[in-house]
Amino acid sequence: MSYIDPDQLHGALDGLITFVGKNATTLTGKGLDPTIVTASLTVIRDDLAGKKDIRDGVKTDLTTAQQAFANSAAANYASFSSSVDAVAGALGKSTPLGKQALNYRKHLNATTSHNTPAPVPPVTDEKPPATDTK
């Protein structure tokens, strides 16, 4: 079975329900009961809507939990780093054990701000000075 995007299906159900309602007379004339079709489509749509509401709530909860997790890491990093320094200092920072202790911090991406690229110099019409290639 191929993948069906549930958000697209939910939207398509709304569209088809509206379409059936607008064309009820024509559908009835062709022998199809639009009330039965609309009821069936509504059950499907409402089932999806219930699951969508649960999913959206969990996404919000995850976003909130992830931010709290990141905030905790940021708040506790300084204490962790100080502990690494204390342990490494006690062992001697240049000793194998001291270096091993320092490695616990070394591999962390502990920047508190995003890296920004270096500014690009403006483009000018000036040609660089000619170089002697003798």
N, C-alpha and C positions, 0 to 999 in steps of 0.2 A: 504494500500500500504506500502511495506517495504521501509526502508531508502536506498537510493542509494548514495554512496559517489561521489560527483560531480568531485573531482579531479581524482578518479579512472576511472570514466566514460570518462572524457576528454582524459585520456591516452589510454583507450581502443578504443575510436573512432579513434585516430591517428593510432593505431596499425591495426585496421580493414581497414581503408582507404589504408594503405600501402599494406596489404594483398590482398585486392581486386585488386589493381593495379598490383601486381606481378602475380596474377592468372587470369588476364583479359581474356586471350585466352581460358582457361578452362571454365570460367564462361560463356563466349559467346557461347561456344560449348554446354553448358547445357541449353541454352535458357535464360540466365539472362544478361541484358545489364549492364556491369560494370560502364559505364559512368553515367547512371541514379543512380545506387546505390552509387557511389562515390559522386555525386552531393548532394544527400540526406544526406549522412553522413557528408559531409562538412558543410552543413547548420546547422546541429545539433552541430557539433564541434565548429563552429564559434560563434553560440549563446552562448554556454557555455564559450568559451574563452572571449567573451565580458563581461559576468557577472563575470568571474574570475578576469579579469583586474580591474573591479570596486571594487570587494571584497578585492583584494590585496592592492589597493590604500587606501581603508578605514582602513585596518589593519595597514598600515604604518602611516596614520594620527592618528589613535588611540594610537599607540605606542609613537608617538611624543607628542601628547597631554597629555598622562599619565605621561611621563617623565617631561614635563613642570609643571604639577600639583604637582608631587612629589618634584621637585626642589623648587617650591614656598613654599610648606609646610616646607621643610628643612630651607629655607632662612628666613621664618617668625616665626619659632618656638621660637627662643630666645626672640623675642619681646613679643610673647604671654606669655611665661613663666615669663618674667619680669612683665608683667601686672598682672598675677595671684599673684605674690609675692606682688606687690604694693597693690592690692585690699585686699588680705588676711592680709597683714601687717596693713593696715588702720583699718581693722575690729578686729584685734587681732588674730594671727594665731591659738591660742588655744581655741578661742570662737567658738560656733556652726556656726556662719556665716563665720568666717575665715576658718574653716575646710571645709565648703561647697564650698567656693571659691577655696581652694586648690584641692578639688576633681575634678575640671575641668581639671587639669593637671594629676592627679593621674592615671586616666584610659587610658591615651595615651601610646602607645608603642613608646616612644621617644628616642630610641637608635639611634645613628648616625652610628653605624657599626653593622655588623652581629655578633650574638653570636657564639662563637666557643666553641666546646666541650673541656673539660679538657683533657690534654694529658693522654694517657693510659700508665702506667708503663710498661717497657719492660718485657717480659717473660724470666725467668731464670730457670735453672735446679736445682737451690738450693731449698731444702725443708725448710719450715718454722721450727723454733725451736719447739721441742716437748713441750707440755704444760702438767703440772701435773694435772691429773683429779681425784685425790683421794677424 
